[in-house]
C-alpha cells in the first residue's frame, strides 16, 4: 500500500488496519443454496426478475 501524503496519519492507520483485516479474513464455508437461481447473485447485480416475474424477494 502506498501512503498518500494528502491523508492524515489517522486515515493512513485506518487503511492499514483494514488491509490487515482483509488479508486475515477466512473465506466463508457455506453450503450451496438449494433451489436458488444459477449465475451471479441477482440482488448484487440488479437482476430482480426472470421473464418479467420478480422472483428473488
C-alpha positions as CSV (number, residue, x, y, z in Angstrom):
1,X,0.0,0.0,0.0
2,X,1.4,3.4,-0.9
3,X,0.9,6.1,1.7
4,X,-0.7,9.1,0.2
5,X,0.8,12.3,1.6
6,X,-2.5,14.1,1.5
7,X,-4.1,11.7,4.0
8,X,-3.7,12.4,7.7
9,X,-1.9,9.8,9.8
10,X,-5.1,8.5,11.4
11,X,-6.6,7.8,8.0
12,X,-3.4,6.0,6.9
13,X,-3.5,3.8,10.0
14,X,-7.2,3.0,9.4
15,X,-6.4,2.0,5.8
16,X,-3.5,-0.2,7.0
17,X,-5.7,-1.8,9.6
18,X,-8.5,-2.5,7.1
19,X,-6.0,-4.1,4.7
20,X,-4.7,-6.3,7.5
21,X,-8.2,-7.4,8.4
22,X,-8.9,-8.3,4.7
23,X,-5.8,-10.4,4.5
24,X,-6.5,-12.2,7.8
25,X,-10.2,-12.9,6.9
26,X,-11.1,-16.5,6.3
27,X,-13.4,-17.4,3.4
28,X,-16.9,-18.5,4.4
29,X,-17.6,-22.2,4.1
30,X,-21.3,-22.0,3.3
31,X,-23.3,-24.8,1.7
32,X,-24.8,-24.1,-1.7
33,X,-28.3,-22.6,-1.8
34,X,-31.0,-25.2,-2.6
35,X,-33.5,-24.1,-5.2
36,X,-31.7,-20.8,-5.9
37,X,-31.0,-19.3,-9.3
38,X,-28.0,-20.1,-11.4
39,X,-25.4,-17.5,-12.1
40,X,-24.5,-14.3,-10.2
41,X,-26.3,-13.1,-7.2
42,X,-29.5,-11.2,-8.6
43,X,-29.6,-8.6,-5.8
44,X,-25.9,-7.7,-6.2
45,X,-26.1,-7.3,-9.9
46,X,-29.6,-5.7,-10.1
47,X,-31.3,-8.6,-11.9
48,X,-34.6,-8.8,-9.9
49,X,-36.7,-10.6,-12.5
50,X,-36.8,-13.6,-14.7
51,X,-39.1,-13.5,-17.7
52,X,-40.9,-10.4,-16.3
53,X,-41.7,-12.0,-12.9
54,X,-40.0,-10.8,-9.7
55,X,-38.6,-13.9,-8.1
56,X,-36.0,-13.1,-5.6
57,X,-37.6,-11.1,-2.7
